[in-house]
């Protein structure tokens, strides 16, 4: 089998994907289905995010190609079972984006900023959902929470839920309301811990009541991030990366002294943590 050689790069990718799935194609690719390659789709998506945040254009180009292949692969799988194909996917997204940008393609309205665009976008989506429900014979009101994927990471899904209900007016007027709620939730968590376990234990056993109260705090932190114009997923990812950099430096500092971390007192480790923090701070100056 010869590799694709069309003048069109996308046609080459489409043909290559079909080749991999053909009778004489790749054994691994032929075994896959939509569900089995979900981990690949998620991994490639996160790798794109990683290269963007590292401002690595060379690898961003590569990772976008990997992600594009995932889309094409799913289109090939769907085409094989007669569901849809690549052209239909592309045509549908073009049609949808034209429909959702009437201020660009139809000169409708007098929208001059991003806030206006997002408001119009939500109204168009709401109408689309209502029309779809009507076509499918579904009566009653369509919830503003419809369409939020259950498979989203919990933090992202929480942000989506809160953003949608906020647009309906179900939200604190300002950030101080969130801080007041924090006080209430912390008190409820302390009470739950006091009722279920000794707070002095190094690790408290699982309790459904404690889990619920901690969940409320997570949900509230997502709301606070939104109020501060922060993306909670990105914010937590950066916090993870910052902790990892400091911890790795702690390990390096100990290694240079031919020492290990395990067995050190908390006071010693805290001094080492602050030392690592100061070294990294000086590197960024």
C-alpha positions as CSV (number, residue, x, y, z in Angstrom):
1,X,0.0,0.0,0.0
2,X,1.4,3.4,-1.1
3,X,1.1,6.4,1.3
4,X,-1.4,9.1,0.3
5,X,-0.1,11.6,-2.2
6,X,-2.9,14.1,-2.9
7,X,-2.1,17.8,-3.3
8,X,-4.6,18.4,-0.5
9,X,-3.1,17.8,3.1
10,X,-6.5,17.1,4.5
11,X,-7.4,14.6,1.8
12,X,-4.1,12.8,2.6
13,X,-5.1,12.6,6.3
14,X,-8.5,11.3,5.4
15,X,-7.1,8.7,3.1
16,X,-4.4,7.7,5.6
17,X,-7.0,7.2,8.3
18,X,-9.1,5.0,5.9
19,X,-6.0,3.0,5.1
20,X,-5.3,2.4,8.7
21,X,-8.8,1.0,9.1
22,X,-8.8,-1.0,5.9
23,X,-8.5,-4.8,5.6
24,X,-4.7,-4.6,5.1
25,X,-4.3,-1.7,7.6
26,X,-3.0,-1.5,11.1
27,X,-4.2,-4.3,13.5
28,X,-4.4,-1.8,16.4
29,X,-6.4,0.8,14.5
30,X,-8.8,-1.8,13.1
31,X,-9.7,-2.9,16.7
32,X,-10.7,0.5,17.9
33,X,-14.1,2.1,18.4
34,X,-15.4,5.5,19.6
35,X,-15.2,4.4,23.2
36,X,-11.8,2.7,23.2
37,X,-10.0,5.8,21.8
38,X,-11.6,8.3,24.3
39,X,-8.3,8.2,26.4
40,X,-6.4,9.2,23.3
41,X,-8.7,12.1,22.6
42,X,-8.5,13.4,26.2
43,X,-4.7,13.0,26.3
44,X,-4.2,14.8,23.0
45,X,-6.5,17.6,24.1
46,X,-4.5,18.1,27.3
47,X,-1.2,18.1,25.4
48,X,-2.5,20.9,23.2
49,X,-3.3,22.9,26.3
50,X,0.1,22.2,27.8
51,X,1.9,23.5,24.7
52,X,-0.2,26.6,24.6
53,X,0.5,27.4,28.2
54,X,4.3,26.8,27.6
55,X,4.1,29.1,24.5
56,X,5.8,26.3,22.5
57,X,4.7,26.9,18.9
58,X,6.8,24.1,17.5
59,X,5.1,21.5,19.6
60,X,1.7,23.2,19.4
61,X,1.7,22.6,15.7
62,X,2.5,18.9,16.3
63,X,0.0,18.5,19.1
64,X,-2.8,20.2,17.0
65,X,-2.0,17.7,14.3
66,X,-2.4,14.8,16.8
67,X,-5.7,16.3,18.0
68,X,-6.9,16.7,14.4
69,X,-6.2,13.0,13.7
70,X,-8.4,12.1,16.6
71,X,-11.3,14.1,15.0
72,X,-10.7,12.5,11.6
73,X,-10.5,9.0,13.2
74,X,-13.9,9.4,14.8
75,X,-15.3,10.6,11.5
76,X,-13.9,7.5,9.8
77,X,-15.5,5.3,12.5
78,X,-18.8,7.0,12.0
79,X,-18.6,6.8,8.2
80,X,-18.0,3.0,8.4
81,X,-21.3,2.5,10.2
82,X,-23.2,5.0,8.0
83,X,-23.7,7.6,10.7
84,X,-21.9,10.7,9.2
85,X,-18.6,11.6,7.5
86,X,-15.9,14.3,7.6
87,X,-17.6,16.5,5.1
88,X,-20.9,16.5,7.1
89,X,-19.0,17.4,10.3
90,X,-17.2,20.3,8.7
91,X,-20.4,21.5,6.9
92,X,-22.4,21.4,10.2
93,X,-19.9,23.4,12.2
94,X,-19.6,26.0,9.4
95,X,-23.3,26.4,9.3
96,X,-23.6,26.6,13.1
97,X,-20.9,29.3,13.4
98,X,-22.5,31.4,10.6
99,X,-25.8,31.1,12.4
100,X,-24.4,32.1,15.7
101,X,-22.6,35.1,14.3
102,X,-25.4,37.1,12.7
103,X,-23.6,40.3,13.6
104,X,-20.8,39.2,11.2
105,X,-22.6,37.6,8.4
106,X,-26.0,39.2,8.4
107,X,-25.2,42.6,9.9
108,X,-27.9,42.0,12.5
109,X,-27.8,44.0,15.8
110,X,-25.3,46.6,17.0
111,X,-22.9,44.5,19.0
112,X,-19.6,46.2,19.8
113,X,-18.1,44.1,22.6
114,X,-17.5,40.5,23.8
115,X,-20.2,40.7,26.4
116,X,-22.7,41.5,23.8
117,X,-21.5,38.7,21.6
118,X,-21.7,36.1,24.4
119,X,-25.2,37.3,25.3
120,X,-26.4,36.9,21.7
121,X,-24.6,33.5,21.5
122,X,-26.5,32.2,24.6
123,X,-29.9,33.4,23.2
124,X,-29.2,31.7,19.8
125,X,-28.2,28.5,21.6
126,X,-31.3,28.7,23.7
127,X,-33.5,29.0,20.6
128,X,-31.7,26.1,18.9
129,X,-32.3,23.9,21.9
130,X,-36.0,24.8,22.0
131,X,-36.4,24.2,18.3
132,X,-34.6,20.8,18.6
133,X,-36.8,19.8,21.5
134,X,-39.9,20.8,19.5
135,X,-38.7,18.7,16.5
136,X,-38.1,15.7,18.7
137,X,-41.6,16.1,20.3
138,X,-40.3,17.0,23.7
139,X,-42.6,19.3,25.5
140,X,-42.2,21.7,28.4
141,X,-39.4,24.1,29.3
142,X,-35.8,23.3,28.2
143,X,-33.4,23.7,31.2
144,X,-30.5,26.1,30.9
145,X,-28.4,23.3,32.3
146,X,-29.1,21.0,29.3
147,X,-26.1,20.2,27.1
148,X,-23.4,20.3,29.8
149,X,-21.4,17.1,29.3
150,X,-21.4,14.8,32.2
151,X,-17.9,13.7,31.1
152,X,-16.3,17.1,31.7
153,X,-13.8,17.2,34.5
154,X,-15.7,18.1,37.7
155,X,-14.1,21.6,38.1
156,X,-14.9,22.5,34.5
157,X,-18.5,21.2,34.8
158,X,-19.0,23.1,38.0
159,X,-17.8,26.3,36.3
160,X,-20.2,25.7,33.4
161,X,-23.2,25.1,35.7
162,X,-22.5,28.2,37.7
163,X,-21.9,30.4,34.7
164,X,-25.2,29.3,33.2
165,X,-27.3,29.9,36.3
166,X,-25.6,33.2,36.9
167,X,-26.9,34.4,33.5
168,X,-30.4,33.7,34.9
169,X,-29.7,36.0,37.9
170,X,-29.1,33.2,40.3
171,X,-25.8,34.6,41.7
172,X,-24.3,36.8,44.4
173,X,-24.1,40.4,43.5
174,X,-20.4,40.7,44.3
175,X,-17.5,38.7,45.6
176,X,-18.2,39.7,49.2
177,X,-21.2,37.4,49.2
178,X,-19.0,34.5,48.3
179,X,-16.7,35.2,51.2
180,X,-19.6,35.4,53.6
181,X,-20.7,32.0,52.3
182,X,-17.2,30.6,52.9
183,X,-17.5,31.4,56.6
184,X,-20.8,29.4,56.7
185,X,-19.4,26.4,54.8
186,X,-16.2,26.3,56.9
187,X,-18.3,26.2,60.1
188,X,-20.5,23.4,58.7
189,X,-17.4,21.4,57.8
190,X,-15.9,21.9,61.2
191,X,-19.2,20.7,62.7
192,X,-19.3,17.7,60.4
193,X,-15.7,16.7,61.4
194,X,-16.5,17.2,65.1
195,X,-19.5,14.9,64.8
196,X,-17.8,12.2,62.8
197,X,-14.2,12.0,64.0
198,X,-11.5,13.3,66.2
199,X,-10.1,16.5,64.5
200,X,-6.7,15.6,66.0
201,X,-6.3,12.5,63.9
202,X,-3.6,12.6,61.3
203,X,-6.1,11.3,58.8
204,X,-9.8,11.3,59.4
205,X,-11.8,8.2,58.2
206,X,-14.3,8.6,55.3
207,X,-17.6,10.2,56.2
208,X,-20.4,10.9,53.7
209,X,-21.4,14.0,55.7
210,X,-17.8,15.4,55.5
211,X,-17.6,14.6,51.8
212,X,-20.7,16.6,51.2
213,X,-19.4,19.6,53.1
214,X,-16.0,19.5,51.4
215,X,-17.8,19.3,48.0
216,X,-19.7,22.5,48.9
217,X,-16.4,24.2,49.5
218,X,-15.0,23.0,46.2
219,X,-18.1,24.3,44.4
220,X,-17.8,27.6,46.2
221,X,-14.1,27.9,45.2
222,X,-15.1,27.5,41.6
223,X,-17.7,30.3,42.1
224,X,-15.0,32.5,43.7
225,X,-12.7,31.9,40.7
226,X,-15.5,32.9,38.3
227,X,-16.1,36.1,40.3
228,X,-12.4,36.9,40.1
229,X,-12.3,36.4,36.3
230,X,-10.2,33.2,36.7
231,X,-10.6,29.9,35.0
232,X,-10.7,27.4,37.9
233,X,-9.2,24.5,35.9
234,X,-6.3,26.6,34.7
235,X,-5.8,28.2,38.2
236,X,-5.6,24.8,39.9
237,X,-3.3,23.4,37.1
238,X,-0.9,26.3,37.7
239,X,-1.0,25.7,41.4
240,X,-0.2,22.0,40.8
241,X,2.7,23.0,38.6
242,X,4.0,25.6,41.2
243,X,3.9,23.0,43.9
244,X,5.7,20.4,41.7
245,X,8.5,22.8,40.9
246,X,9.1,23.6,44.5
247,X,8.9,20.0,45.7
248,X,11.3,18.8,42.9
249,X,13.8,21.6,44.0
250,X,13.5,20.3,47.6
251,X,14.5,16.9,46.4
252,X,17.4,18.3,44.4
253,X,18.7,20.3,47.4
254,X,18.6,17.2,49.6
255,X,20.2,15.1,46.9
256,X,23.1,17.4,46.6
257,X,23.7,17.0,50.3
258,X,23.2,13.2,49.9
259,X,20.2,13.3,52.2
260,X,16.6,12.0,51.8
261,X,13.3,13.6,52.7
262,X,11.8,10.7,54.5
263,X,12.5,11.0,58.2
264,X,13.0,14.7,58.3
265,X,11.0,16.7,60.8
266,X,8.2,19.0,59.6
267,X,10.3,22.0,60.8
268,X,13.2,20.9,58.6
269,X,11.0,20.3,55.6
270,X,9.3,23.7,56.1
271,X,12.7,25.4,56.1
272,X,13.6,23.5,52.9
273,X,10.3,24.5,51.3
274,X,10.9,28.1,52.1
275,X,14.4,27.9,50.7
276,X,13.1,26.4,47.5
277,X,10.4,29.0,47.3
278,X,13.0,31.8,47.6
279,X,15.3,30.2,45.0
280,X,12.5,30.0,42.4
281,X,11.4,33.5,43.2
282,X,14.9,34.9,42.5
283,X,14.9,33.0,39.1
284,X,11.8,34.8,38.0
285,X,13.1,38.3,38.9
